[in-house]
Amino acid sequence: MIEWLTILFDSRIFMRINAVTGFLLLGLFIFFYFSKEGKDERGRGLIATASLVAYATLFVLLNIFSYFLAWHMENIVRLANGIQTVYTLFLLTADVALLILKKIR
């Protein structure tokens, strides 16, 4: 398992795919913010709640990342992939929470 993660996190291709995915997830979140639905009170409440959930997830993800920081520091590409993965998972959490809240409320 650790060998597979080492190969994955040392890959520059994975870093680019991860960066593009993060950029697309950020674009999706910004798109909802500026959409017609995101400008009313209900939409702003959904954005605030999704952001709060994502912030709590970011706290957990950064604590997990810091636990493996020595492993990440062995290679600069691995470190960049780790940081980008945390950011992508943060944005994924925000977007998924937003979609779930849209269905619930």
C-alpha positions in Angstrom: 0.0 0.0 0.0 2.7 2.5 0.9 4.6 1.7 -2.3 1.5 2.5 -4.3 1.0 5.8 -2.5 4.7 6.6 -3.0 4.4 6.0 -6.7 1.2 8.0 -6.9 2.3 11.0 -4.9 5.7 11.1 -6.7 4.0 11.4 -10.1 3.9 14.8 -11.7 0.9 13.6 -13.9 -1.1 13.0 -10.7 -0.2 16.5 -9.5 -1.5 18.0 -12.7 -4.7 16.0 -12.6 -5.2 16.9 -9.0 -4.6 20.6 -9.7 -7.1 20.6 -12.6 -9.7 18.8 -10.4 -9.2 21.3 -7.6 -9.6 24.2 -10.1 -12.8 22.7 -11.5 -14.2 22.1 -8.0 -13.4 25.7 -7.1 -15.1 26.9 -10.3 -18.2 24.9 -9.4 -18.4 26.5 -6.0 -17.9 30.0 -7.4 -20.5 29.3 -10.1 -23.1 28.4 -7.5 -22.2 31.6 -5.5 -22.8 33.8 -8.5 -25.8 31.9 -9.8 -29.3 33.2 -9.4 -30.1 30.6 -6.7 -27.0 31.6 -4.7 -27.9 35.2 -4.4 -31.1 34.8 -2.3 -31.2 34.2 1.5 -31.6 30.5 1.1 -28.6 30.2 -1.2 -26.4 32.2 1.0 -27.4 30.1 4.0 -26.5 26.9 2.0 -23.1 28.4 1.0 -22.4 29.3 4.7 -23.4 25.9 6.0 -21.4 24.1 3.3 -18.4 26.4 4.0 -18.6 25.5 7.7 -18.7 21.8 7.0 -15.7 22.2 4.6 -13.8 24.2 7.2 -14.2 21.5 9.8 -13.0 18.9 7.2 -10.0 21.1 6.4 -9.0 21.1 10.1 -9.1 17.3 10.1 -7.3 17.0 6.8 -4.5 19.3 7.8 -4.0 17.4 11.0 -3.7 14.1 9.0 -1.3 15.8 6.6 0.9 17.0 9.3 1.1 13.5 10.8 2.7 12.3 7.5 4.8 15.5 6.9 8.1 13.7 7.3 7.2 11.3 4.5 6.0 14.2 2.3 9.2 16.1 2.9 11.3 13.4 1.2 10.4 14.7 -2.3 9.2 18.1 -3.3 6.7 16.6 -5.8 5.3 14.4 -3.0 4.9 17.5 -0.8 3.1 19.5 -3.5 0.8 16.5 -4.2 0.0 16.2 -0.5 -0.9 19.9 -0.2 -2.9 19.8 -3.4 -4.7 16.7 -2.3 -5.8 18.4 0.9 -7.0 21.4 -1.0 -8.9 19.2 -3.5 -10.6 17.2 -0.8 -11.5 20.4 1.0 -13.2 21.7 -2.2 -14.8 18.4 -2.8 -16.3 18.4 0.7 -17.6 21.9 0.2 -19.3 21.0 -3.2 -20.7 17.8 -1.9 -22.1 19.5 1.2 -23.6 22.2 -1.0 -25.3 19.6 -3.3 -26.6 17.6 -0.3 -28.0 20.8 1.4 -29.7 21.8 -1.9 -31.5 18.5 -1.9 -32.5 18.6 1.8 -33.7 22.2 2.1 
